[in-house]
């Protein structure tokens, strides 16, 4: 077809994420970029509507124009956000001007009346992986409110998914809504409470519950700075800093402790770092970067 390898890979990714699902579902295709302010404003609207219409056979797919320039060029995208409705591999509506929830729902309702979209059932079971990825992106950006909102919407179509429940709990923790996070945990059935994803979220909640007030954090920070050789003071500050949302300071302190004396208190600094990694999420970019720093200290 005259395509180079990168273009072939781009087409294959598009086929799997958009073209194939659109054979039975209505795909909302959003062209966006990280630097695009209007895109970020529109994203929560698209996510909310897609989640609400998932059982009717509606799916949201996102294309980053910086990463998928070939696909964007094939759709002749000139500005972003650009949003299309795709069915059976073809654009059936331009949704770009539908910037509000009501406008978007009105257009989708009209399309669903005309098109043989398959609602519900296994064949049209919504793919929640892209939505989970969006939630994880919000968590990585420490936007707890948005993450909690995304995972709450996903729960409407996947109420028994441990990864989604854990994402909601972690979002609430990052948003400092600890009582709500505890309520979600307390309401889980035993089999869900023991889910590995939920256990990770429980760890995040337990760490956050130790959050100090501003004066206490300032006092612990001062003590750690004045007594750099006092490992107890360093650990106390690291615990408080992470609970207060200052994970960079917490990690830097713990890494210095490991570098100074990795065996202190039976490896308490390393153990605390590993607990933080588990709470944040092993796939999180910040965790990956911090783990590399730990590995450099441990193994040179």
N, C-alpha and C positions, 0 to 999 in steps of 0.2 A: 504493500500500500504506500510505499515511499516514506514511511516513518522511521526515524532513528530509534535507538533503543529506549532513550528516556521518554520519547513520545509514545512508544508502544506501552511502556509501563504506566504512563499517565492514563492512557485509554483503558488499560486493564483495570486500574483502580476505579475509574469512573464507571466502567461496566459493572463491577461488583457492588459498588456503593449506591449507584443511581439507576443505571439502565435495567439491570436484572430485577431489582425490587419494584421498579415502575411497571413491570409487566402485569402486576396484580394490584399494586398500591399507587396512591397519588403521592408523588415525592415533591416536597417543597425544597427547591434547590436554591441555596443562599450563597452568592459570591461575596466574599468579604476579605478583610485584611486586618492585621493587628493594629495598624496605625490609623484605621478609619473610625473616627468618632461616631458618625451616624450608624455604622455597622454595629457598634457595641450597644447603641441605644435600641436598635431594632432586635438584637439577638434575644433578649428576654421575652419579647412579644412572640417571636417565632417559636421559641422553645415551649412556651406556655400553651399556645394554640396546638402545636404538634402533639404535645402530651395529651391534651384534652380530646383530640380527634384520632388518637392512635387506634382505638378500638373500631374506628370507622374506616381504617385502612390508609391513614395519612402518616407519612414518614418525613422527617426533616433530614436533609443532607447538606453539608457545608463544604464549600470549595474555597480554600485560601488562594487568592489570585497571585500572590507572590510565589507560592509553592507549586501551583498548577497553572502556569502561564499558558501552556498549550491548550488546556481545556477552556480556559477563559477566552482565548483567542477564537476557538471554534464557536463559542456562543456570542462572539463579537461584543464582549463586555467592554464598555467604554467608561463606565463610572460605577462606583460601588457606594452603597449596597445595590446589587441587582438580584432580583428574586424571581424565579420562574416556578410554575407548577408543571411537573413532568408526568406524563402517563404513557405507558407502552413505548418508552424511549423517545417521545417527542414532547416539546414544549406545548402545553395546551392553554397557558395563560401567563401573562406578565403580571406578577404580584408586587412589583417594585414600589408602586405608589400606594399600596395598602399598608400604611405605616402604623395603624392602630389595630387593636385586637378585634374591634367590631368590624372594621373594613375587611380584615383578613378572613374572619369567620364568614362574612357574607359571601365573599368570592368563593371560598372553599365549599360552602353549602351549595352554591349554584353549580359548581363543577361536579360535586358528588351526585347531584340530581341527574346529570347528563351522562356521566361516565360509569362504566361497569366495574367500579372499584370494589374489591372483595373486602368486606368488613369482617372483623373477628376471625375466629377459626385458626387452625394451625397454618394454613396457607398464607394468611395475611397477618400472622402474629408479628407485632411491631418489633423492630430491631432496636433494643434499648442501648446497645453498645455505644453508639455515637452520643447519646444523651448522657450516659455515664461518663464518657470522656469529657464532655462539657463541664459536668459537675466537678470532675477531678481537676480540670483546668482552673476552675474558680477556686478550689481549695488551694491549689499551688500558688495562686495569686493572693491567697489569704483573704478572699472575699467570701466570708462565711455566710452572709445573708443570701447572696446569689446562689451559692452552692446548696444551701438548705432549701431554697425555693425550687431549684432544678430537681433535686432528689425527691422532694415532696411530690412534684408533678409525676416523676417516673413511678413512684409508688402506686399511683392510680391505676397503672397498667401492669405493674409487677409487684404486688403487695407482699409477696413471700420471698423476695430476692434479698439475700443476706448482704450482698455488696451494696445494694441501693439503701437498705436500712442503715448500714454502717456509714455510708456517705452522708445521709441525713444527720446522723448523730454527730459526725465529725464537723459538718457544716454548722450545726448548732453550737458546738464547742468553740469553733473559731469565731462565731458571732457573739460569744460570751453569753449564750442563752443556756446556761448549764442546767437549770432546773428542768427546762423542756427536754434537754438531752437525757436527763435521768428518767423522766417520765416515759420517753420512748423506749429506753432500755428496760424499764420496769414492766412495761406492757407486753414484752415479747414472750412468745411461747418458748418453752425450754429448748426445743430443737433449734430455734432461731438464735436464742441467747448464746448458744455454744458455737455458732457459726464462726469460722476463723476471722472473717471480715469484721464481724460484730465484736469479737474479742479485741481486735486492734482498736476499734472505736472506743471500747471500754477503757483501754489503757490511756487513750488520749483524754478521755473525760477525767480519769483519776489524776492525771498529771495537772490538768487545768484547774481542778478543785483546790489546788494548793496556791492559787493566785493570791499574791500579797497586795496590800494597798500601796499607794505611791510612796508614802513615807517609809514603809517597811522595805520596799524594793531599793529605795535610795540608800537606806542604812546598810543593807546587805551589799550593795554595790560598793559603797565606801569602804566597808570592812574588807572586802576582797581586794580592793585596790591598795589599801594601806598595808595588808598582810599577804603579799603574793605567795609566801611559802606556807601559809596556813591552809591546808587542803580542806579542812572542814568548812572554812569560810568560803573557799572557792566553790565547793559543792553546794553549799546553802544558796549562794548567789545564782549558780547555774540552774538549780531547781526553780527558784523564784522567777528568774528571767524567762525561762521557757513557759512557765505557767502564766506569765504576764504577756506572752506573745512575742517576746524578744528572743526568738530562737537563734539568731545569728550570734548574739552575745553569749547565750547559753552554750552553743556548740563551740565557740572560740575558747571559752573558759575550760570546758571539758577536754578539748583537744590539748590545751596547754598542760592540763593535769596529767593526761596520758603520757605526753612527751616528757614531763618532769619525773613522774614515777608511776608507771603503768600498773604496778603491783599494789599500790596503796589501797588499803582497806579491801583487799581481795578483788582488786580491779574495779572498784566502784565507779570510777569515771567512765571507763569503757562500757560498763553495764548500763549506766544511765544514758549514754549516747545511743546504745542499741535500743533501749526502751523508747527513746525519742524517735528514732528511725521507724520503729514499729508503729508508733502513734501517728506520725505524719504520713507514712505510707512509703513502702520500699521503692515504689515506682516514681515517687516525686523527684523532680529534677534537683531540688535543694538537698534531698537525702542522698542522691547519687553523688553530688559534688562533695558533700561532707564525708561520705563514706570513703571517697578517694583520698581525702586529706588524712583520714584515720589510717587507711592502709599504708600511706606513705610514711606515717610516723611509726607504725608497727613493723613494717617490712622494708622500709628504705627505698 
